[in-house]
Amino acid sequence: MLLLVVLYHFVESENIVHSFIA
């Protein structure tokens, strides 16, 4: 369960980074 939360947070960060760059 915790792994899912960490993975979700990582994906969220990825989206934020891509949105910031784009």
C-alpha positions, 0 to 999 in steps of 0.5 A: 500500500505504501509503495502505491502512495510513493509511486503515485507521489512520484508520478505527480512530481513527474507531471509537475516537472513536465508541466513546469518545463512545458 
